[in-house]
């Protein structure tokens, strides 16, 4: 999945304080033309469901997660139901998403903590969200960006990581450092658009193994680093 990545050690002149590219506007305009209604492709009907679906999406396609949650969210309605679920049964329900034992454990631990600390309500700040078990910045940003339209940060998943490197928006490898670069480059009012748009761009055009540069709307703006 990391086939286009450059190594930060290959760029000794790069400093951690400044992202390497400053004029992001043309890129944002092209992305908006290509993905005017960019949204995450997970299905949900409450912030809690989106939180669960995002945890399940680790190492799994959104399509498969959507197939599982279509019945899962009918069977378990809300954090109490997940917290009190029979763990073995829940594991079986989550099996198609892979890493199902760990995911069942994460979803139950998160649900219990959500009930204990926040009365079962998904909090609105990243600082509170990342105190929940199994919830790192990426998951927290997906929930805050999508369910609450709060520009808490820029989601950095495997697609955003790869595409940002190829576009020369970052020379970093770690998601937290890449997110910091993107937060400096992209105006905050664009963060909730930029994340989903780059995820879609990475999923369907700038794919890991065979990026479709010839048909890419960003072609003339892209240094194609590592491609
Ligand atoms: S031109 Fe190629 S490397 Fe650059 S964003 Fe498009 S598909 Fe990716």
Boltz pocket constraint, residues with backbone or C-beta under 6 A from the ligand:
constraints:
  - pocket:
      binder: B
      contacts: [[A, 163], [A, 166], [A, 167], [A, 205], [A, 206], [A, 207], [A, 211], [A, 212], [A, 213], [A, 214], [A, 216], [A, 217], [A, 218], [A, 219], [A, 220], [A, 222], [A, 223], [A, 224], [A, 225], [A, 227]]
      max_distance: 6.0
